[in-house]
Amino acid sequence: MASNSRHISVHIDRPSVEVYEYAADPTNLPEWAPGLGSSVALVDGRWTAESPMGRVEFSFVPRNEFGVLDHHVTLSSGQIVYNPMRAIPDQPGCEVVFTLRRQPEMSDEDFARDADAVTADLETLKRVLEDR
């Protein structure tokens, strides 16, 4: 059965290359995505973060020229969550799109709460980059 998804986006008045480079750097996550983690560390070649869900591990797809920021987050339970994300050129700035997928057993309230958290993170990404 297909999952229920919500596409959440924000327009950022910065070049897509700049947005991509910033967002693809795991060390920047605590600044713009505190919902994922308040601190990050590279441990034995794997990125980890201390999050409200406990310690999580995350990995981005290989760096690329297309603005693809897809990443996997491995929760402390071992569950792996795939998160599609893109920085799409929209001259002179760009649009960042995150596809939030509803997880099995997730209530409507939990899905709405996750959507609010992603929206807040993208708004923070916008603010951080536009304030530079």
N, CA, C and O atoms as a Tinker XYZ file with bonds, in Angstrom:
   528  protein
     1  N      0.837000   -1.182000    0.000000    73     2
     2  CA     0.000000    0.000000    0.000000    64     1     3
     3  C      0.882000    1.246000    0.000000    63     2     4     5
     4  O      1.845000    1.320000    0.764000    81     3
     5  N      0.568000    2.216000   -0.840000    73     3     6
     6  CA     1.332000    3.457000   -0.923000    64     5     7
     7  C      1.151000    4.260000    0.353000    63     6     8     9
     8  O      0.091000    4.239000    0.979000    81     7
     9  N      2.210000    4.970000    0.724000    73     7    10
    10  CA     2.121000    5.796000    1.924000    64     9    11
    11  C      1.475000    7.137000    1.581000    63    10    12    13
    12  O      1.451000    7.559000    0.425000    81    11
    13  N      0.963000    7.782000    2.598000    73    11    14
    14  CA     0.405000    9.115000    2.473000    64    13    15
    15  C      1.565000   10.098000    2.583000    63    14    16    17
    16  O      2.357000   10.008000    3.522000    81    15
    17  N      1.679000   11.022000    1.659000    73    15    18
    18  CA     2.787000   11.978000    1.659000    64    17    19
    19  C      2.281000   13.408000    1.630000    63    18    20    21
    20  O      1.177000   13.692000    1.166000    81    19
    21  N      3.113000   14.290000    2.134000    73    19    22
    22  CA     2.828000   15.719000    2.083000    64    21    23
    23  C      4.107000   16.412000    1.612000    63    22    24    25
    24  O      5.183000   16.192000    2.169000    81    23
    25  N      3.980000   17.250000    0.584000    73    23    26
    26  CA     5.125000   18.000000    0.077000    64    25    27
    27  C      5.129000   19.370000    0.742000    63    26    28    29
    28  O      4.174000   20.140000    0.638000    81    27
    29  N      6.224000   19.647000    1.421000    73    27    30
    30  CA     6.355000   20.894000    2.162000    64    29    31
    31  C      7.493000   21.672000    1.507000    63    30    32    33
    32  O      8.586000   21.137000    1.319000    81    31
    33  N      7.240000   22.929000    1.161000    73    31    34
    34  CA     8.276000   23.677000    0.464000    64    33    35
    35  C      8.400000   25.095000    0.995000    63    34    36    37
    36  O      7.505000   25.634000    1.646000    81    35
    37  N      9.545000   25.666000    0.686000    73    35    38
    38  CA     9.816000   27.053000    1.035000    64    37    39
    39  C     10.677000   27.638000   -0.082000    63    38    40    41
    40  O     11.553000   26.965000   -0.625000    81    39
    41  N     10.417000   28.894000   -0.413000    73    39    42
    42  CA    11.260000   29.587000   -1.384000    64    41    43
    43  C     12.335000   30.330000   -0.601000    63    42    44    45
    44  O     12.044000   31.018000    0.377000    81    43
    45  N     13.592000   30.181000   -1.049000    73    43    46
    46  CA    14.724000   30.837000   -0.392000    64    45    47
    47  C     15.389000   31.758000   -1.407000    63    46    48    49
    48  O     15.730000   31.346000   -2.515000    81    47
    49  N     15.562000   32.995000   -1.009000    73    47    50
    50  CA    16.140000   33.993000   -1.896000    64    49    51
    51  C     17.664000   33.904000   -1.866000    63    50    52    53
    52  O     18.355000   34.854000   -1.499000    81    51
    53  N     18.159000   32.750000   -2.260000    73    51    54
    54  CA    19.593000   32.474000   -2.394000    64    53    55
    55  C     19.739000   31.497000   -3.545000    63    54    56    57
    56  O     18.807000   30.744000   -3.825000    81    55
    57  N     20.886000   31.487000   -4.226000    73    55    58
    58  CA    21.087000   30.534000   -5.325000    64    57    59
    59  C     20.986000   29.085000   -4.843000    63    58    60    61
    60  O     21.401000   28.754000   -3.732000    81    59
    61  N     20.434000   28.244000   -5.689000    73    59    62
    62  CA    20.233000   26.843000   -5.296000    64    61    63
    63  C     21.543000   26.149000   -4.934000    63    62    64    65
    64  O     21.565000   25.300000   -4.043000    81    63
    65  N     22.625000   26.495000   -5.608000    73    63    66
    66  CA    23.925000   25.886000   -5.298000    64    65    67
    67  C     24.338000   26.211000   -3.864000    63    66    68    69
    68  O     24.847000   25.348000   -3.149000    81    67
    69  N     24.121000   27.442000   -3.454000    73    67    70
    70  CA    24.463000   27.861000   -2.093000    64    69    71
    71  C     23.590000   27.138000   -1.069000    63    70    72    73
    72  O     24.086000   26.674000   -0.042000    81    71
    73  N     22.297000   27.044000   -1.349000    73    71    74
    74  CA    21.381000   26.346000   -0.446000    64    73    75
    75  C     21.768000   24.878000   -0.339000    63    74    76    77
    76  O     21.816000   24.317000    0.756000    81    75
    77  N     22.041000   24.263000   -1.477000    73    75    78
    78  CA    22.435000   22.857000   -1.492000    64    77    79
    79  C     23.705000   22.632000   -0.668000    63    78    80    81
    80  O     23.745000   21.743000    0.181000    81    79
    81  N     24.732000   23.433000   -0.917000    73    79    82
    82  CA    26.007000   23.256000   -0.220000    64    81    83
    83  C     25.824000   23.375000    1.290000    63    82    84    85
    84  O     26.413000   22.601000    2.046000    81    83
    85  N     25.031000   24.316000    1.729000    73    83    86
    86  CA    24.798000   24.508000    3.159000    64    85    87
    87  C     23.999000   23.332000    3.741000    63    86    88    89
    88  O     24.391000   22.747000    4.751000    81    87
    89  N     22.887000   22.997000    3.100000    73    87    90
    90  CA    22.007000   21.951000    3.635000    64    89    91
    91  C     22.638000   20.569000    3.566000    63    90    92    93
    92  O     22.319000   19.711000    4.389000    81    91
    93  N     23.527000   20.332000    2.605000    73    91    94
    94  CA    24.155000   19.020000    2.456000    64    93    95
    95  C     25.274000   18.782000    3.467000    63    94    96    97
    96  O     25.763000   17.659000    3.591000    81    95
    97  N     25.681000   19.814000    4.182000    73    95    98
    98  CA    26.753000   19.686000    5.174000    64    97    99
    99  C     26.136000   19.275000    6.514000    63    98   100   101
   100  O     25.453000   20.077000    7.151000    81    99
   101  N     26.373000   18.035000    6.944000    73    99   102
   102  CA    25.758000   17.555000    8.192000    64   101   103
   103  C     26.078000   18.410000    9.414000    63   102   104   105
   104  O     25.288000   18.452000   10.357000    81   103
   105  N     27.213000   19.087000    9.415000    73   103   106
   106  CA    27.558000   19.894000   10.585000    64   105   107
   107  C     26.652000   21.115000   10.738000    63   106   108   109
   108  O     26.625000   21.729000   11.805000    81   107
   109  N     25.912000   21.475000    9.693000    73   107   110
   110  CA    24.988000   22.613000    9.768000    64   109   111
   111  C     23.607000   22.227000   10.293000    63   110   112   113
   112  O     22.811000   23.109000   10.617000    81   111
   113  N     23.308000   20.946000   10.383000    73   111   114
   114  CA    21.959000   20.515000   10.777000    64   113   115
   115  C     21.465000   21.116000   12.100000    63   114   116   117
   116  O     20.314000   21.548000   12.160000    81   115
   117  N     22.273000   21.163000   13.150000    73   115   118
   118  CA    21.734000   21.725000   14.398000    64   117   119
   119  C     21.276000   23.173000   14.270000    63   118   120   121
   120  O     20.407000   23.617000   15.020000    81   119
   121  N     21.858000   23.917000   13.318000    73   119   122
   122  CA    21.472000   25.314000   13.144000    64   121   123
   123  C     20.116000   25.465000   12.473000    63   122   124   125
   124  O     19.348000   26.361000   12.823000    81   123
   125  N     19.810000   24.589000   11.504000    73   123   126
   126  CA    18.561000   24.786000   10.760000    64   125   127
   127  C     17.546000   23.670000   10.951000    63   126   128   129
   128  O     16.379000   23.855000   10.608000    81   127
   129  N     17.944000   22.518000   11.485000    73   127   130
   130  CA    17.010000   21.399000   11.677000    64   129   131
   131  C     17.144000   20.813000   13.078000    63   130   132   133
   132  O     17.487000   19.641000   13.231000    81   131
   133  N     16.875000   21.620000   14.100000    73   131   134
   134  CA    17.033000   21.116000   15.464000    64   133   135
   135  C     16.098000   19.952000   15.797000    63   134   136   137
   136  O     16.343000   19.218000   16.755000    81   135
   137  N     15.032000   19.778000   15.016000    73   135   138
   138  CA    14.144000   18.635000   15.229000    64   137   139
   139  C     14.840000   17.321000   14.936000    63   138   140   141
   140  O     14.494000   16.288000   15.508000    81   139
   141  N     15.818000   17.358000   14.051000    73   139   142
   142  CA    16.584000   16.154000   13.768000    64   141   143
   143  C     17.668000   15.952000   14.808000    63   142   144   145
   144  O     17.932000   14.823000   15.221000    81   143
   145  N     18.294000   17.032000   15.234000    73   143   146
   146  CA    19.337000   16.867000   16.231000    64   145   147
   147  C     19.918000   18.177000   16.706000    63   146   148   149
   148  O     20.085000   19.124000   15.937000    81   147
   149  N     20.223000   18.213000   17.998000    73   147   150
   150  CA    20.820000   19.406000   18.585000    64   149   151
   151  C     22.334000   19.395000   18.453000    63   150   152   153
   152  O     22.982000   20.436000   18.571000    81   151
   153  N     22.887000   18.239000   18.214000    73   151   154
   154  CA    24.327000   18.127000   17.992000    64   153   155
   155  C     24.563000   16.953000   17.056000    63   154   156   157
   156  O     23.827000   15.967000   17.081000    81   155
   157  N     25.588000   17.068000   16.236000    73   155   158
   158  CA    25.915000   15.982000   15.312000    64   157   159
   159  C     27.373000   15.598000   15.509000    63   158   160   161
   160  O     28.200000   16.405000   15.932000    81   159
   161  N     27.662000   14.347000   15.191000    73   159   162
   162  CA    29.038000   13.859000   15.293000    64   161   163
   163  C     29.250000   12.787000   14.229000    63   162   164   165
   164  O     28.334000   12.046000   13.872000    81   163
   165  N     30.462000   12.729000   13.744000    73   163   166
   166  CA    30.864000   11.681000   12.818000    64   165   167
   167  C     31.564000   10.613000   13.650000    63   166   168   169
   168  O     32.654000   10.838000   14.177000    81   167
   169  N     30.925000    9.445000   13.764000    73   167   170
   170  CA    31.438000    8.361000   14.591000    64   169   171
   171  C     31.639000    7.130000   13.718000    63   170   172   173
   172  O     30.684000    6.598000   13.150000    81   171
   173  N     32.871000    6.685000   13.615000    73   171   174
   174  CA    33.196000    5.506000   12.803000    64   173   175
   175  C     32.638000    5.614000   11.384000    63   174   176   177
   176  O     32.125000    4.640000   10.836000    81   175
   177  N     32.744000    6.815000   10.793000    73   175   178
   178  CA    32.292000    7.019000    9.425000    64   177   179
   179  C     30.792000    7.194000    9.268000    63   178   180   181
   180  O     30.292000    7.231000    8.144000    81   179
   181  N     30.062000    7.304000   10.377000    73   179   182
   182  CA    28.602000    7.478000   10.325000    64   181   183
   183  C     28.208000    8.737000   11.084000    63   182   184   185
   184  O     28.725000    9.020000   12.165000    81   183
   185  N     27.273000    9.492000   10.489000    73   183   186
   186  CA    26.777000   10.695000   11.140000    64   185   187
   187  C     25.699000   10.329000   12.147000    63   186   188   189
   188  O     24.771000    9.585000   11.832000    81   187
   189  N     25.828000   10.856000   13.360000    73   187   190
   190  CA    24.827000   10.641000   14.393000    64   189   191
   191  C     24.376000   11.989000   14.933000    63   190   192   193
   192  O     25.082000   12.991000   14.819000    81   191
   193  N     23.202000   11.993000   15.516000    73   191   194
   194  CA    22.665000   13.214000   16.111000    64   193   195
   195  C     21.908000   12.860000   17.374000    63   194   196   197
   196  O     21.279000   11.805000   17.462000    81   195
   197  N     21.974000   13.747000   18.349000    73   195   198
   198  CA    21.147000   13.631000   19.537000    64   197   199
   199  C     19.848000   14.353000   19.224000    63   198   200   201
   200  O     19.839000   15.558000   18.973000    81   199
   201  N     18.752000   13.608000   19.241000    73   199   202
   202  CA    17.470000   14.192000   18.854000    64   201   203
   203  C     16.441000   13.981000   19.954000    63   202   204   205
   204  O     16.695000   13.253000   20.913000    81   203
   205  N     15.281000   14.613000   19.819000    73   203   206
   206  CA    14.197000   14.371000   20.778000    64   205   207
   207  C     13.746000   12.901000   20.784000    63   206   208   209
   208  O     13.097000   12.447000   21.726000    81   207
   209  N     14.102000   12.163000   19.711000    73   207   210
   210  CA    13.736000   10.742000   19.604000    64   209   211
   211  C     14.847000    9.836000   20.114000    63   210   212   213
   212  O     14.774000    8.617000   19.958000    81   211
   213  N     15.880000   10.422000   20.724000    73   211   214
   214  CA    17.051000    9.667000   21.124000    64   213   215
   215  C     18.140000    9.820000   20.076000    63   214   216   217
   216  O     18.039000   10.664000   19.186000    81   215
   217  N     19.168000    9.013000   20.182000    73   215   218
   218  CA    20.258000    9.090000   19.209000    64   217   219
   219  C     19.787000    8.506000   17.882000    63   218   220   221
   220  O     19.219000    7.415000   17.835000    81   219
   221  N     20.031000    9.251000   16.805000    73   219   222
   222  CA    19.683000    8.794000   15.462000    64   221   223
   223  C     20.946000    8.815000   14.607000    63   222   224   225
   224  O     21.908000    9.525000   14.899000    81   223
   225  N     20.914000    8.025000   13.558000    73   223   226
   226  CA    21.986000    8.020000   12.567000    64   225   227
   227  C     21.371000    8.512000   11.265000    63   226   228   229
   228  O     20.218000    8.201000   10.964000    81   227
   229  N     22.126000    9.273000   10.498000    73   227   230
   230  CA    21.580000    9.763000    9.237000    64   229   231
   231  C     22.658000    9.750000    8.164000    63   230   232   233
   232  O     23.854000    9.829000    8.444000    81   231
   233  N     22.189000    9.647000    6.926000    73   231   234
   234  CA    23.107000    9.669000    5.787000    64   233   235
   235  C     22.401000   10.290000    4.591000    63   234   236   237
   236  O     21.258000    9.960000    4.274000    81   235
   237  N     23.116000   11.199000    3.939000    73   235   238
   238  CA    22.615000   11.814000    2.721000    64   237   239
   239  C     23.033000   10.975000    1.521000    63   238   240   241
   240  O     24.002000   10.218000    1.589000    81   239
   241  N     22.295000   11.115000    0.423000    73   239   242
   242  CA    22.729000   10.502000   -0.827000    64   241   243
   243  C     24.058000   11.146000   -1.202000    63   242   244   245
   244  O     24.387000   12.216000   -0.689000    81   243
   245  N     24.833000   10.512000   -2.093000    73   243   246
   246  CA    26.104000   11.128000   -2.498000    64   245   247
   247  C     25.893000   12.533000   -3.061000    63   246   248   249
   248  O     24.869000   12.830000   -3.676000    81   247
   249  N     26.884000   13.379000   -2.833000    73   247   250
   250  CA    26.815000   14.751000   -3.352000    64   249   251
   251  C     26.570000   14.702000   -4.850000    63   250   252   253
   252  O     27.066000   13.817000   -5.547000    81   251
   253  N     25.799000   15.662000   -5.333000    73   251   254
   254  CA    25.393000   15.634000   -6.729000    64   253   255
   255  C     25.139000   17.047000   -7.222000    63   254   256   257
   256  O     25.040000   17.986000   -6.431000    81   255
   257  N     25.035000   17.189000   -8.526000    73   255   258
   258  CA    24.831000   18.504000   -9.148000    64   257   259
   259  C     23.356000   18.849000   -9.340000    63   258   260   261
   260  O     23.033000   19.896000   -9.901000    81   259
   261  N     22.469000   17.985000   -8.884000    73   259   262
   262  CA    21.043000   18.162000   -9.148000    64   261   263
   263  C     20.251000   18.707000   -7.952000    63   262   264   265
   264  O     19.036000   18.876000   -8.050000    81   263
   265  N     20.918000   18.981000   -6.832000    73   263   266
   266  CA    20.235000   19.513000   -5.668000    64   265   267
   267  C     19.499000   18.473000   -4.851000    63   266   268   269
   268  O     18.664000   18.822000   -4.017000    81   267
   269  N     19.793000   17.193000   -5.075000    73   267   270
   270  CA    19.110000   16.123000   -4.348000    64   269   271
   271  C     19.728000   16.001000   -2.954000    63   270   272   273
   272  O     20.926000   15.760000   -2.808000    81   271
   273  N     18.888000   16.173000   -1.943000    73   271   274
   274  CA    19.300000   16.117000   -0.548000    64   273   275
   275  C     18.616000   14.964000    0.191000    63   274   276   277
   276  O     18.466000   15.001000    1.412000    81   275
   277  N     18.206000   13.947000   -0.558000    73   275   278
   278  CA    17.537000   12.809000    0.079000    64   277   279
   279  C     18.425000   12.257000    1.183000    63   278   280   281
   280  O     19.650000   12.254000    1.069000    81   279
   281  N     17.794000   11.794000    2.244000    73   279   282
   282  CA    18.564000   11.238000    3.347000    64   281   283
   283  C     17.751000   10.179000    4.080000    63   282   284   285
   284  O     16.520000   10.191000    4.082000    81   283
   285  N     18.483000    9.267000    4.697000    73   283   286
   286  CA    17.890000    8.230000    5.533000    64   285   287
   287  C     18.191000    8.570000    6.983000    63   286   288   289
   288  O     19.298000    8.994000    7.315000    81   287
   289  N     17.205000    8.382000    7.837000    73   287   290
   290  CA    17.396000    8.554000    9.269000    64   289   291
   291  C     17.081000    7.215000    9.917000    63   290   292   293
   292  O     15.994000    6.665000    9.746000    81   291
   293  N     18.050000    6.702000   10.662000    73   291   294
   294  CA    17.847000    5.449000   11.391000    64   293   295
   295  C     17.541000    5.802000   12.833000    63   294   296   297
   296  O     18.382000    6.354000   13.542000    81   295
   297  N     16.327000    5.478000   13.261000    73   295   298
   298  CA    15.894000    5.780000   14.621000    64   297   299
   299  C     16.534000    4.807000   15.605000    63   298   300   301
   300  O     17.078000    3.779000   15.200000    81   299
   301  N     16.471000    5.126000   16.891000    73   299   302
   302  CA    17.066000    4.255000   17.905000    64   301   303
   303  C     16.405000    2.879000   17.915000    63   302   304   305
   304  O     17.003000    1.910000   18.382000    81   303
   305  N     15.180000    2.785000   17.406000    73   303   306
   306  CA    14.477000    1.502000   17.319000    64   305   307
   307  C     15.018000    0.622000   16.196000    63   306   308   309
   308  O     14.715000   -0.569000   16.128000    81   307
   309  N     15.828000    1.226000   15.312000    73   307   310
   310  CA    16.327000    0.508000   14.142000    64   309   311
   311  C     15.520000    0.808000   12.887000    63   310   312   313
   312  O     15.946000    0.467000   11.784000    81   311
   313  N     14.368000    1.437000   13.039000    73   311   314
   314  CA    13.549000    1.801000   11.886000    64   313   315
   315  C     14.287000    2.833000   11.043000    63   314   316   317
   316  O     14.853000    3.789000   11.571000    81   315
   317  N     14.276000    2.631000    9.728000    73   315   318
   318  CA    14.921000    3.560000    8.803000    64   317   319
   319  C     13.840000    4.348000    8.073000    63   318   320   321
   320  O     12.929000    3.772000    7.477000    81   319
   321  N     13.954000    5.668000    8.127000    73   319   322
   322  CA    12.991000    6.562000    7.489000    64   321   323
   323  C     13.691000    7.262000    6.328000    63   322   324   325
   324  O     14.709000    7.928000    6.514000    81   323
   325  N     13.132000    7.104000    5.127000    73   323   326
   326  CA    13.659000    7.740000    3.920000    64   325   327
   327  C     12.978000    9.086000    3.738000    63   326   328   329
   328  O     11.750000    9.173000    3.769000    81   327
   329  N     13.774000   10.141000    3.548000    73   327   330
   330  CA    13.259000   11.493000    3.425000    64   329   331
   331  C     13.708000   12.130000    2.114000    63   330   332   333
   332  O     14.852000   12.573000    2.012000    81   331
   333  N     12.831000   12.186000    1.102000    73   331   334
   334  CA    13.179000   12.870000   -0.143000    64   333   335
   335  C     13.211000   14.384000    0.075000    63   334   336   337
   336  O     12.324000   14.949000    0.716000    81   335
   337  N     14.238000   15.026000   -0.464000    73   335   338
   338  CA    14.393000   16.473000   -0.304000    64   337   339
   339  C     15.169000   17.009000   -1.496000    63   338   340   341
   340  O     16.104000   16.364000   -1.970000    81   339
   341  N     14.789000   18.182000   -1.981000    73   339   342
   342  CA    15.431000   18.777000   -3.152000    64   341   343
   343  C     15.602000   20.279000   -2.963000    63   342   344   345
   344  O     14.789000   20.936000   -2.314000    81   343
   345  N     16.685000   20.812000   -3.547000    73   343   346
   346  CA    16.869000   22.248000   -3.706000    64   345   347
   347  C     16.750000   22.505000   -5.204000    63   346   348   349
   348  O     17.645000   22.154000   -5.972000    81   347
   349  N     15.651000   23.115000   -5.611000    73   347   350
   350  CA    15.313000   23.269000   -7.020000    64   349   351
   351  C     15.537000   24.718000   -7.443000    63   350   352   353
   352  O     14.971000   25.627000   -6.835000    81   351
   353  N     16.360000   24.953000   -8.481000    73   351   354
   354  CA    16.573000   26.331000   -8.942000    64   353   355
   355  C     15.242000   26.999000   -9.308000    63   354   356   357
   356  O     14.392000   26.406000   -9.972000    81   355
   357  N     15.088000   28.229000   -8.865000    73   355   358
   358  CA    13.931000   29.060000   -9.177000    64   357   359
   359  C     14.451000   30.493000   -9.175000    63   358   360   361
   360  O     14.243000   31.249000   -8.226000    81   359
   361  N     15.121000   30.842000  -10.247000    73   359   362
   362  CA    15.899000   32.082000  -10.335000    64   361   363
   363  C     15.092000   33.287000   -9.909000    63   362   364   365
   364  O     13.935000   33.442000  -10.301000    81   363
   365  N     15.705000   34.144000   -9.101000    73   363   366
   366  CA    17.110000   34.114000   -8.717000    64   365   367
   367  C     17.388000   33.264000   -7.474000    63   366   368   369
   368  O     18.544000   33.137000   -7.071000    81   367
   369  N     16.383000   32.697000   -6.876000    73   367   370
   370  CA    16.562000   31.892000   -5.670000    64   369   371
   371  C     16.353000   30.421000   -5.938000    63   370   372   373
   372  O     16.743000   29.901000   -6.984000    81   371
   373  N     15.734000   29.758000   -4.985000    73   371   374
   374  CA    15.421000   28.342000   -5.171000    64   373   375
   375  C     14.253000   27.947000   -4.283000    63   374   376   377
   376  O     13.888000   28.653000   -3.343000    81   375
   377  N     13.688000   26.816000   -4.606000    73   375   378
   378  CA    12.631000   26.228000   -3.796000    64   377   379
   379  C     13.209000   24.961000   -3.183000    63   378   380   381
   380  O     13.817000   24.146000   -3.877000    81   379
   381  N     13.015000   24.803000   -1.884000    73   379   382
   382  CA    13.415000   23.574000   -1.204000    64   381   383
   383  C     12.130000   22.812000   -0.914000    63   382   384   385
   384  O     11.201000   23.336000   -0.300000    81   383
   385  N     12.099000   21.555000   -1.372000    73   383   386
   386  CA    10.921000   20.715000   -1.207000    64   385   387
   387  C     11.305000   19.478000   -0.393000    63   386   388   389
   388  O     12.260000   18.774000   -0.720000    81   387
   389  N     10.555000   19.234000    0.652000    73   387   390
   390  CA    10.732000   18.055000    1.500000    64   389   391
   391  C      9.450000   17.237000    1.389000    63   390   392   393
   392  O      8.355000   17.768000    1.576000    81   391
   393  N      9.580000   15.958000    1.088000    73   391   394
   394  CA     8.411000   15.084000    1.029000    64   393   395
   395  C      8.324000   14.327000    2.347000    63   394   396   397
   396  O      9.167000   13.485000    2.655000    81   395
   397  N      7.289000   14.644000    3.117000    73   395   398
   398  CA     7.058000   13.982000    4.395000    64   397   399
   399  C      6.157000   12.781000    4.152000    63   398   400   401
   400  O      5.038000   12.924000    3.659000    81   399
   401  N      6.636000   11.626000    4.491000    73   399   402
   402  CA     5.857000   10.408000    4.308000    64   401   403
   403  C      5.310000    9.933000    5.645000    63   402   404   405
   404  O      6.033000    9.824000    6.636000    81   403
   405  N      4.037000    9.662000    5.642000    73   403   406
   406  CA     3.393000    9.159000    6.863000    64   405   407
   407  C      3.895000    7.752000    7.144000    63   406   408   409
   408  O      3.865000    6.880000    6.275000    81   407
   409  N      4.353000    7.548000    8.362000    73   407   410
   410  CA     4.867000    6.241000    8.762000    64   409   411
   411  C      3.724000    5.339000    9.223000    63   410   412   413
   412  O      2.695000    5.830000    9.686000    81   411
   413  N      3.901000    4.020000    9.097000    73   411   414
   414  CA     2.864000    3.099000    9.570000    64   413   415
   415  C      2.559000    3.360000   11.048000    63   414   416   417
   416  O      3.447000    3.693000   11.833000    81   415
   417  N      1.324000    3.206000   11.394000    73   415   418
   418  CA     0.869000    3.375000   12.785000    64   417   419
   419  C      0.903000    4.829000   13.265000    63   418   420   421
   420  O      0.699000    5.083000   14.452000    81   419
   421  N      1.155000    5.785000   12.369000    73   419   422
   422  CA     1.220000    7.187000   12.759000    64   421   423
   423  C     -0.190000    7.772000   12.776000    63   422   424   425
   424  O     -0.941000    7.632000   11.810000    81   423
   425  N     -0.537000    8.419000   13.863000    73   423   426
   426  CA    -1.860000    9.040000   13.974000    64   425   427
   427  C     -1.903000   10.322000   13.127000    63   426   428   429
   428  O     -0.870000   10.845000   12.709000    81   427
   429  N     -3.120000   10.808000   12.890000    73   427   430
   430  CA    -3.278000   12.077000   12.174000    64   429   431
   431  C     -2.554000   13.198000   12.919000    63   430   432   433
   432  O     -1.923000   14.056000   12.302000    81   431
   433  N     -2.649000   13.184000   14.249000    73   431   434
   434  CA    -2.009000   14.216000   15.057000    64   433   435
   435  C     -0.485000   14.148000   14.948000    63   434   436   437
   436  O      0.182000   15.178000   14.852000    81   435
   437  N      0.059000   12.933000   14.964000    73   435   438
   438  CA     1.515000   12.778000   14.836000    64   437   439
   439  C      1.996000   13.234000   13.464000    63   438   440   441
   440  O      3.039000   13.876000   13.351000    81   439
   441  N      1.233000   12.899000   12.419000    73   439   442
   442  CA     1.602000   13.313000   11.059000    64   441   443
   443  C      1.567000   14.833000   10.947000    63   442   444   445
   444  O      2.459000   15.430000   10.344000    81   443
   445  N      0.550000   15.461000   11.518000    73   443   446
   446  CA     0.445000   16.926000   11.504000    64   445   447
   447  C      1.590000   17.546000   12.298000    63   446   448   449
   448  O      2.143000   18.567000   11.890000    81   447
   449  N      1.948000   16.944000   13.419000    73   447   450
   450  CA     3.053000   17.452000   14.237000    64   449   451
   451  C      4.376000   17.361000   13.472000    63   450   452   453
   452  O      5.185000   18.289000   13.515000    81   451
   453  N      4.598000   16.233000   12.764000    73   451   454
   454  CA     5.805000   16.096000   11.939000    64   453   455
   455  C      5.829000   17.147000   10.829000    63   454   456   457
   456  O      6.875000   17.733000   10.548000    81   455
   457  N      4.683000   17.384000   10.202000    73   455   458
   458  CA     4.608000   18.396000    9.140000    64   457   459
   459  C      4.940000   19.776000    9.695000    63   458   460   461
   460  O      5.651000   20.548000    9.052000    81   459
   461  N      4.436000   20.086000   10.869000    73   459   462
   462  CA     4.745000   21.377000   11.493000    64   461   463
   463  C      6.240000   21.498000   11.786000    63   462   464   465
   464  O      6.824000   22.566000   11.603000    81   463
   465  N      6.862000   20.405000   12.241000    73   463   466
   466  CA     8.297000   20.422000   12.551000    64   465   467
   467  C      9.120000   20.620000   11.282000    63   466   468   469
   468  O     10.083000   21.387000   11.288000    81   467
   469  N      8.756000   19.943000   10.198000    73   467   470
   470  CA     9.474000   20.104000    8.932000    64   469   471
   471  C      9.298000   21.532000    8.415000    63   470   472   473
   472  O     10.259000   22.142000    7.946000    81   471
   473  N      8.095000   22.061000    8.495000    73   471   474
   474  CA     7.840000   23.435000    8.064000    64   473   475
   475  C      8.704000   24.407000    8.855000    63   474   476   477
   476  O      9.292000   25.323000    8.280000    81   475
   477  N      8.786000   24.217000   10.159000    73   475   478
   478  CA     9.603000   25.093000   11.000000    64   477   479
   479  C     11.078000   24.991000   10.620000    63   478   480   481
   480  O     11.777000   26.003000   10.562000    81   479
   481  N     11.553000   23.769000   10.361000    73   479   482
   482  CA    12.957000   23.591000    9.962000    64   481   483
   483  C     13.241000   24.281000    8.632000    63   482   484   485
   484  O     14.272000   24.939000    8.489000    81   483
   485  N     12.347000   24.141000    7.661000    73   483   486
   486  CA    12.562000   24.796000    6.365000    64   485   487
   487  C     12.511000   26.317000    6.493000    63   486   488   489
   488  O     13.267000   27.018000    5.820000    81   487
   489  N     11.642000   26.825000    7.335000    73   487   490
   490  CA    11.589000   28.273000    7.570000    64   489   491
   491  C     12.876000   28.751000    8.233000    63   490   492   493
   492  O     13.353000   29.848000    7.943000    81   491
   493  N     13.441000   27.935000    9.122000    73   491   494
   494  CA    14.710000   28.278000    9.754000    64   493   495
   495  C     15.831000   28.259000    8.715000    63   494   496   497
   496  O     16.688000   29.142000    8.710000    81   495
   497  N     15.825000   27.253000    7.835000    73   495   498
   498  CA    16.816000   27.192000    6.755000    64   497   499
   499  C     16.741000   28.472000    5.925000    63   498   500   501
   500  O     17.770000   29.069000    5.609000    81   499
   501  N     15.547000   28.886000    5.578000    73   499   502
   502  CA    15.341000   30.123000    4.811000    64   501   503
   503  C     15.924000   31.326000    5.552000    63   502   504   505
   504  O     16.667000   32.119000    4.974000    81   503
   505  N     15.584000   31.456000    6.823000    73   503   506
   506  CA    16.044000   32.597000    7.616000    64   505   507
   507  C     17.573000   32.613000    7.720000    63   506   508   509
   508  O     18.204000   33.650000    7.516000    81   507
   509  N     18.157000   31.466000    8.036000    73   507   510
   510  CA    19.609000   31.377000    8.182000    64   509   511
   511  C     20.312000   31.792000    6.895000    63   510   512   513
   512  O     21.260000   32.577000    6.926000    81   511
   513  N     19.852000   31.268000    5.773000    73   511   514
   514  CA    20.526000   31.551000    4.511000    64   513   515
   515  C     20.275000   32.975000    4.005000    63   514   516   517
   516  O     21.176000   33.601000    3.446000    81   515
   517  N     19.081000   33.479000    4.194000    73   515   518
   518  CA    18.786000   34.836000    3.720000    64   517   519
   519  C     19.407000   35.902000    4.603000    63   518   520   521
   520  O     19.626000   37.026000    4.150000    81   519
   521  N     19.699000   35.567000    5.868000    73   519   522
   522  CA    20.309000   36.532000    6.783000    64   521   523
   523  C     21.815000   36.626000    6.610000    63   522   524   525
   524  O     22.447000   37.482000    7.229000    81   523
   525  N     22.404000   35.778000    5.791000    73   523   526
   526  CA    23.866000   35.798000    5.593000    64   525   527
   527  C     24.299000   37.059000    4.909000    63   526   528
   528  O     25.490000   37.248000    4.661000    81   527
